Amino acid sequence: MPNSEVSSECKRHSRQTYGYQERDELEREEFIFKLNHMDKKDIVYVDEAGIDNREDYPYGYGVKGKRVPGMKSGKRTQRVRTDCSYKSRKNVCSFNICRKL
């Protein structure tokens, strides 16, 4: 099949975005209200992200309307965690931790 036919039949599947079932919109509004009334110099932003080495991108290319099959390992062997904090638009601290499972 020529490439032009493949590209016209294929469509990229988009990645799913998750939200937490336990989230509380009222608590979120109260938190944002408090943030807006604080001195900006006193706010420190901290973020942590972690990923297993078995994670992959859950999307692919295929014929529209057809499932795109995929396989991934169920074995966890390593986890990478990244932490970073910012204060007054300056990076205060960043580090990565790799650990074997």
N, C-alpha and C positions, 0 to 999 in steps of 0.2 A: 504494500500500500504506500503511495507517495506521502511525503511528509505533510503536504497541504491537507490531505484527507484526514490524517491523524489529528492534526491540530484543530480542525474544525469540529471533530467529534469529541474531543477531550475538553474537560473543564477542570480547573483546579478546585479541589475541595478545601474550604476554609477551615481554619482551626477553631475549635470550640472554646468559648470563654466561660469560665466558671465563676459563680458567686457563692457566698456562704449562706446556708439555710438559716444559721443562727444570727445573722446580722439584724440589727435593730436600727431602723431609720431615725427614730426619735433620739437615741443615743448619739448617732452620727451627727445630727443637727446640733445637739448640745455641745459636742466636741468641737465642731467647726465654729460655733459661737464663741467658745472659750478661746480658741486659737486666734480669732479675729480681734479679741480684746487683750491680747498679751503683747508685751514689748517684743518686737521681731528679733532683737538681739539676744533674747533669752531662749529662743526656740532652737532645739537641736533635733534634726531629722535623723533617724536611725532606720536602716533597712537591712533585712537579712533574707538571703535567698539560698536555697539548697537544691541540689539535683543529684539523682543517682546516675551512675554511668550507664545504666540500661535504658534510660529515657531516649526517646526518638521523637521525630516530628510526626504528629498524627494526621497527616494529610498526604495526598498523592494525586496522580493524574490517571484518568480513566475515561471510559465512555460514559457520557451523561446518563444518569439514572441507574448505573451499575455500581455495585460495591467494589471498592478497591481493597483486596485482601492484603494482609501484612502480618508478619511474625516479629516478635521481639522476645528477648531473653527474660525469663522470670527470675533469674539468679542475680542477687545484689552482691556486688563485690567491692564497690567503692562509693563514697558519698563526698561531694564537694560542697562546701558552704562558704558563702561570701558575706561579709558584714562591712557596712560602710556608714559613716556618720558625717553630717554636714552642719556647720553652724556659721551663720552670717555669710552664706555662699562659699565657704571654704571647707575643703575636705579635712576633717578633724582626725579621722582614723579609718583605715581600710585594712582588711586582712582576709586571707583565704585559708580554709582548713580542709585538708584532704584526709579521710580516714578509711581504713580497710574495714569491711564488715565481716 
